[in-house]
């Protein structure tokens, strides 16, 4: 059944209600892509090995990394090393709208689950492939890891304090999540195009390119001037003062991006001597003398607490904020009021940060158990209970946890 059929699938209304996604992913990037589609209302069916995806093993006490990027999905367990298992997935793909995989290029072609093979079954299928380096180029066959993509894409050369002894990666798997997001964006663009042509297409997203896509300024500086950017800590590359500053009891961040805000900043700090200093009279001057300016600002901020200065700055319309740890961020009253953290079956998840007025994103279920929906999905595909039982006995599928 496709998105344009007369009888959409039964599920809570969302922007993608009626869209079916086959999720043959593992670990982070691909799973995050299909999770975003699920949060938007798509019916995502996750295909796992009989003993579950390896990512299920990443646990720290009660925390399971798998759960937080695999919510909102139904799960079936299929042995893709068996021809019968591949045939089942092909039959599911024949009636699907989007197929997502993030294995090494060529792996699914050898299984008979590559783009060309599935397109011949379902010309309307959008095939989203996420990998480390893409399906062409000299690095095609390399495995993709976030840390490697951050390093090779220049991200680590831009991260950390200036003149730091060691390179620093972003504190989250930045390239993984970016690739998943761009994969979902590409799939939705292809879905929209299908309304015009009636045909699907192949979508690619890579960890390397997705990470580099965020370095638009740094790449632009190099391609236009030849200059190679380096790390500047928390500072902004094109504005000052725009970074973290020490106060009497901690740190705050301040963003002065215009001349008007610069005046407000000096008034809030009762530091008009900074405004009249000729070194800091213009935006370019403040950039050129960033280090000297920071010393003078912190001399003022050292006279009082972070809370005092935030009240002054925010009261005068200067962009500023505290540096929260993750607990403070999760419990921040604004985050709570916006409903970013959602409770599902006693577990709290971070919802997709997309606001839709008529079809809001929704978390309908937590992560499924291995094979929890095998029988349910196969019944929907037209298999009777005797056939499903035979597949279970032969070890082609598993329905543990499924009634």
C-alpha positions as CSV (number, residue, x, y, z in Angstrom):
1,X,0.0,0.0,0.0
2,X,1.4,3.4,-0.9
3,X,0.7,6.9,0.4
4,X,-1.7,7.6,-2.4
5,X,-3.9,4.5,-1.8
6,X,-7.5,5.1,-0.8
7,X,-7.3,3.4,2.6
8,X,-4.4,4.6,4.7
9,X,-2.9,2.3,7.3
10,X,-4.3,2.5,10.7
11,X,-2.0,4.5,13.1
12,X,-2.2,7.8,14.9
13,X,-2.4,10.7,12.5
14,X,0.9,12.4,11.6
15,X,2.4,14.2,8.7
16,X,3.5,10.8,7.3
17,X,0.5,8.7,8.2
18,X,0.0,6.2,5.4
19,X,3.7,6.0,4.6
20,X,5.4,2.6,5.2
21,X,9.1,2.4,5.8
22,X,11.2,-0.7,5.8
23,X,14.2,-0.2,8.1
24,X,17.2,-2.4,7.5
25,X,19.6,-0.3,9.6
26,X,21.9,-0.8,12.5
27,X,23.7,1.4,15.0
28,X,23.1,5.2,14.8
29,X,22.9,7.0,11.4
30,X,20.4,4.8,9.6
31,X,18.3,4.1,12.7
32,X,18.1,7.9,13.5
33,X,16.9,8.5,9.9
34,X,14.0,6.0,10.2
35,X,13.3,7.2,13.7
36,X,12.7,10.8,12.4
37,X,10.3,9.3,9.8
38,X,8.5,7.3,12.5
39,X,8.2,10.4,14.8
40,X,6.5,12.1,11.9
41,X,3.9,9.4,11.7
42,X,5.3,6.8,9.2
43,X,4.8,3.1,9.9
44,X,8.4,2.0,10.3
45,X,9.1,-1.8,10.3
46,X,12.6,-2.6,11.6
47,X,14.2,-5.7,10.3
48,X,16.7,-7.3,12.7
49,X,18.7,-10.6,12.9
50,X,17.0,-13.4,14.9
51,X,19.1,-12.5,18.0
52,X,18.6,-8.8,17.6
53,X,20.7,-5.9,16.3
54,X,24.2,-5.7,17.9
55,X,23.4,-2.2,19.1
56,X,21.0,-3.6,21.6
57,X,24.1,-4.8,23.6
58,X,25.3,-1.2,24.3
59,X,24.0,-0.8,27.8
60,X,25.0,1.3,30.8
61,X,23.0,0.1,33.8
62,X,19.3,0.5,32.8
63,X,20.2,2.7,29.8
64,X,20.1,1.0,26.4
65,X,21.5,3.1,23.6
66,X,19.3,1.2,21.1
67,X,16.1,2.2,22.7
68,X,16.5,6.0,22.2
69,X,16.9,5.8,18.4
70,X,14.5,3.0,17.7
71,X,11.3,4.2,19.4
72,X,8.1,4.4,17.4
73,X,9.0,1.4,15.3
74,X,7.6,-2.1,14.9
75,X,10.2,-4.9,14.9
76,X,10.5,-8.2,13.1
77,X,13.3,-10.7,13.3
78,X,14.4,-12.2,10.0
79,X,17.5,-14.2,9.0
80,X,18.8,-12.5,5.9
81,X,21.4,-15.2,5.4
82,X,18.6,-17.4,4.3
83,X,16.9,-17.1,0.9
84,X,13.5,-17.3,2.5
85,X,14.3,-14.4,4.7
86,X,15.5,-12.2,1.9
87,X,12.3,-13.1,0.0
88,X,10.2,-12.0,2.9
89,X,12.0,-8.6,3.0
90,X,11.6,-8.2,-0.7
91,X,7.9,-8.8,-0.4
92,X,7.6,-6.2,2.3
93,X,9.6,-3.7,0.2
94,X,7.3,-4.4,-2.8
95,X,4.5,-2.7,-0.9
96,X,6.5,0.0,0.9
97,X,7.2,3.7,0.2
98,X,10.7,4.0,1.7
99,X,13.5,1.6,2.3
100,X,16.4,2.6,4.6
101,X,19.7,0.8,4.9
102,X,23.1,1.8,6.2
103,X,25.4,-1.1,5.5
104,X,28.6,-0.8,3.4
105,X,28.1,-0.1,-0.3
106,X,27.5,-3.3,-2.2
107,X,26.4,-5.4,0.8
108,X,22.7,-5.3,0.0
109,X,23.3,-5.7,-3.7
110,X,24.8,-9.0,-3.0
111,X,21.8,-10.0,-0.9
112,X,19.4,-9.0,-3.6
113,X,18.1,-6.1,-1.6
114,X,20.0,-3.3,-3.5
115,X,18.3,-0.4,-5.2
116,X,18.2,-1.9,-8.7
117,X,16.7,-5.2,-7.4
118,X,14.0,-3.5,-5.3
119,X,13.2,-0.9,-7.9
120,X,12.3,-3.7,-10.3
121,X,9.8,-4.9,-7.8
122,X,8.5,-1.5,-6.8
123,X,9.2,1.4,-9.1
124,X,7.6,3.8,-6.6
125,X,10.1,2.8,-3.9
126,X,12.4,5.5,-2.4
127,X,15.6,3.8,-1.5
128,X,17.6,5.6,1.2
129,X,21.2,4.5,1.6
130,X,23.4,5.9,4.4
131,X,27.1,5.1,4.5
132,X,30.4,6.5,5.7
133,X,31.7,7.7,2.3
134,X,29.1,6.9,-0.3
135,X,28.6,4.5,-3.2
136,X,31.4,6.0,-5.4
137,X,34.9,7.5,-4.9
138,X,38.1,6.0,-3.6
139,X,36.9,5.5,0.0
140,X,33.7,3.7,-1.1
141,X,34.6,0.4,0.6
142,X,35.7,1.9,3.9
143,X,33.6,1.4,7.0
144,X,31.9,4.5,8.3
145,X,32.4,5.8,11.9
146,X,31.5,9.1,13.3
147,X,34.9,9.8,14.8
148,X,36.6,9.1,11.5
149,X,34.2,11.3,9.6
150,X,34.7,14.2,12.1
151,X,38.5,13.8,11.7
152,X,38.5,13.5,7.9
153,X,35.9,16.2,7.3
154,X,37.8,18.9,9.2
155,X,35.4,19.1,12.1
156,X,38.0,18.1,14.7
157,X,40.5,20.6,13.3
158,X,37.9,23.3,14.2
159,X,36.8,21.9,17.6
160,X,38.4,22.8,21.0
161,X,40.4,25.6,22.4
162,X,43.0,27.5,20.3
163,X,46.5,26.0,20.5
164,X,45.2,22.9,22.3
165,X,47.7,20.0,22.5
166,X,45.3,17.4,21.4
167,X,42.5,17.3,18.8
168,X,38.9,17.2,20.2
169,X,35.8,15.6,18.8
170,X,32.3,17.1,19.2
171,X,30.7,15.8,22.4
172,X,28.0,13.9,20.5
173,X,28.2,11.7,17.4
174,X,27.6,14.7,15.2
175,X,28.2,13.1,11.8
176,X,26.0,10.1,12.6
177,X,23.0,12.3,13.5
178,X,23.6,14.7,10.6
179,X,23.7,11.8,8.1
180,X,20.5,10.4,9.5
181,X,18.8,13.8,9.3
182,X,20.0,14.5,5.7
183,X,18.9,11.0,4.8
184,X,15.4,11.7,6.1
185,X,15.3,15.0,4.3
186,X,16.3,13.4,1.1
187,X,13.7,10.7,1.4
188,X,11.0,13.3,2.0
189,X,12.1,15.3,-1.0
190,X,12.0,12.1,-3.1
191,X,8.5,11.3,-1.7
192,X,7.3,14.7,-2.8
193,X,8.8,14.3,-6.2
194,X,7.0,11.0,-6.6
195,X,3.7,12.9,-6.7
196,X,4.9,14.4,-9.9
197,X,6.6,11.5,-11.6
198,X,5.0,8.5,-9.9
199,X,8.4,7.0,-9.5
200,X,10.8,6.6,-6.6
201,X,14.5,7.2,-6.7
202,X,17.7,6.4,-4.7
203,X,18.7,8.8,-1.9
204,X,22.3,8.9,-0.5
205,X,23.7,10.5,2.6
206,X,27.2,10.0,4.0
207,X,28.8,10.7,7.4
208,X,31.7,12.5,5.8
209,X,29.7,14.8,3.6
210,X,27.0,15.5,6.2
211,X,29.6,16.6,8.7
212,X,31.4,18.8,6.2
213,X,28.1,20.4,5.2
214,X,28.0,22.2,8.5
215,X,31.4,23.8,7.9
216,X,30.0,26.1,5.3
217,X,31.7,29.2,6.6
218,X,35.1,27.5,7.2
219,X,35.0,25.9,3.7
220,X,34.0,29.3,2.2
221,X,36.8,31.1,3.9
222,X,39.3,28.6,2.4
223,X,37.8,28.6,-1.1
224,X,37.7,32.4,-1.3
225,X,40.8,33.4,0.6
226,X,43.0,30.4,1.0
227,X,43.0,30.8,4.8
228,X,42.7,27.6,6.8
229,X,40.5,28.0,9.9
230,X,41.4,26.5,13.2
231,X,39.8,26.0,16.6
232,X,38.6,29.1,18.5
233,X,37.1,27.4,21.6
234,X,33.6,28.7,22.2
235,X,34.2,31.9,20.2
236,X,32.3,32.8,17.1
237,X,34.5,32.9,13.9
238,X,32.9,36.1,12.6
239,X,31.8,38.0,15.7
240,X,33.1,39.2,19.0
241,X,32.5,39.2,21.9
242,X,30.6,36.0,21.2
243,X,31.8,33.1,23.4
244,X,31.9,31.8,27.0
245,X,33.2,34.2,29.7
246,X,34.2,33.6,33.3
247,X,32.3,35.2,36.1
248,X,32.8,35.3,39.9
249,X,31.3,31.8,40.2
250,X,31.3,30.1,36.8
251,X,30.8,30.8,33.2
252,X,28.1,32.4,30.9
253,X,27.8,32.7,27.2
254,X,27.2,36.1,25.4
255,X,26.5,36.7,21.8
256,X,27.2,40.2,20.5
257,X,26.5,40.0,16.7
258,X,25.7,43.7,15.9
259,X,26.8,47.2,16.7
260,X,23.5,47.8,18.4
261,X,23.9,44.8,20.7
262,X,27.5,45.9,21.5
263,X,26.2,49.2,22.9
264,X,23.6,47.3,25.0
265,X,26.3,45.0,26.2
266,X,28.5,47.8,27.4
267,X,25.5,49.4,29.2
268,X,24.5,46.2,30.9
269,X,28.0,45.7,32.2
270,X,28.3,49.4,33.2
271,X,31.5,49.3,31.1
272,X,31.2,52.3,28.7
273,X,35.0,52.4,28.7
274,X,34.9,49.4,26.4
275,X,32.6,51.1,24.0
276,X,34.8,54.2,23.8
277,X,38.0,52.2,23.3
278,X,39.0,52.8,19.6
279,X,40.2,49.2,19.3
280,X,36.6,47.9,19.8
281,X,34.7,50.6,18.0
282,X,33.8,48.4,15.0
283,X,32.9,44.8,14.5
284,X,36.1,44.1,12.6
285,X,38.1,45.8,15.4
286,X,36.6,43.6,18.0
287,X,37.5,40.6,16.0
288,X,41.1,41.7,15.5
289,X,41.5,42.5,19.2
290,X,39.3,39.5,20.5
291,X,41.9,38.3,23.1
292,X,42.5,41.7,24.6
293,X,38.7,42.4,24.7
294,X,38.1,39.1,26.5
295,X,40.5,40.0,29.3
296,X,38.8,43.3,29.9
297,X,35.3,41.8,29.8
298,X,36.2,39.1,32.3
299,X,37.8,41.6,34.6
300,X,34.3,43.2,34.9
301,X,32.4,39.9,35.1
302,X,34.7,38.7,37.9
303,X,33.0,41.3,40.2
304,X,29.7,39.4,40.4
305,X,27.9,36.1,39.9
306,X,26.7,34.5,36.7
307,X,23.1,35.0,37.8
308,X,23.6,38.7,38.4
309,X,25.1,39.2,35.0
310,X,22.5,37.1,33.2
311,X,19.8,39.2,34.8
312,X,21.5,42.4,33.6
313,X,22.3,41.2,30.1
314,X,18.9,39.6,29.4
315,X,17.1,42.6,30.9
316,X,18.9,44.9,28.5
317,X,18.2,42.6,25.5
318,X,21.6,41.1,25.1
319,X,21.6,37.4,23.9
320,X,23.1,35.4,26.8
321,X,22.6,32.2,28.7
322,X,24.0,29.8,31.3
323,X,26.1,26.8,30.5
324,X,23.9,24.0,31.5
325,X,25.0,20.4,32.1
326,X,22.7,17.8,30.5
327,X,20.6,17.4,33.6
328,X,20.0,21.2,33.7
329,X,19.2,21.3,30.0
330,X,16.6,18.4,30.3
331,X,14.9,20.0,33.3
332,X,15.1,23.6,32.0
333,X,11.6,25.1,32.5
334,X,11.5,26.3,28.8
335,X,12.4,22.8,27.5
336,X,9.7,21.4,29.8
337,X,7.2,23.9,28.6
338,X,8.0,23.1,25.0
339,X,7.5,19.4,25.5
340,X,10.8,18.3,24.1
341,X,11.1,15.5,26.7
342,X,8.2,13.0,26.4
343,X,7.2,10.2,28.6
344,X,6.4,6.9,27.0
345,X,5.6,3.9,29.1
346,X,7.6,5.3,32.0
347,X,10.7,6.1,29.9
348,X,11.6,9.7,28.9
349,X,12.6,10.4,25.3
350,X,13.7,13.4,23.4
351,X,11.2,13.9,20.6
352,X,12.1,15.1,17.1
353,X,12.5,18.9,17.3
354,X,10.0,19.6,14.5
355,X,6.9,21.7,15.1
356,X,3.9,21.0,12.9
357,X,0.6,22.8,13.8
358,X,-1.8,20.2,12.4
359,X,0.1,17.0,12.5
360,X,2.6,17.3,15.4
361,X,5.3,14.7,15.9
362,X,4.3,12.0,18.4
363,X,6.0,9.3,20.4
364,X,3.5,6.4,20.2
365,X,5.7,3.6,21.6
366,X,9.1,2.9,23.0
367,X,11.6,0.6,21.4
368,X,10.2,-2.8,20.4
369,X,11.5,-6.1,21.7
370,X,13.3,-8.4,19.2
371,X,10.7,-9.9,16.9
372,X,7.9,-8.3,18.9
373,X,5.8,-7.6,15.7
374,X,7.0,-10.4,13.4
375,X,3.6,-12.2,13.3
376,X,1.6,-9.0,13.1
377,X,3.6,-7.7,10.1
378,X,3.7,-11.0,8.3
379,X,-0.1,-11.4,8.7
380,X,-0.5,-7.9,7.2
381,X,1.7,-9.1,4.3
382,X,-0.8,-11.9,3.6
383,X,0.8,-14.9,5.4
384,X,-1.5,-17.2,7.3
385,X,-0.6,-18.5,10.8
386,X,0.4,-22.0,9.5
387,X,3.0,-20.4,7.1
388,X,4.3,-18.1,9.8
389,X,4.6,-21.0,12.2
390,X,6.6,-23.0,9.6
391,X,9.0,-20.1,9.1
392,X,9.5,-19.9,12.8
393,X,10.2,-23.6,13.1
394,X,12.7,-23.5,10.2
395,X,14.5,-20.5,11.8
396,X,13.8,-18.0,9.1
397,X,12.0,-15.7,11.4
398,X,11.6,-15.2,15.1
399,X,8.6,-13.9,17.0
400,X,9.9,-13.8,20.6
401,X,7.8,-11.4,22.6
402,X,5.0,-11.6,20.0
403,X,1.6,-13.1,21.0
